[in-house]
Amino acid sequence: MAGVETGRITTDIPARMDRLPWARWHWMVVVGLGTVWILDGVEVTIVGSLSDALKDPTNGLVVRR
């Protein structure tokens, strides 16, 4: 890539973000994401527990014609 100039970029954005206060909105995001993470784990556990039962032709989801 001839002709491409690279250099160092300096910014004060991270320092400005560190000075921002932790608000109620941040707590709501953290609690919401944590709740979704827990529910996802429960869902995976339930599906894993039921997978053997669903494979059984006498008990599982079988299409009968």
Order of alpha helices (4+ residues) and beta strands (2+ residues): alpha-alpha
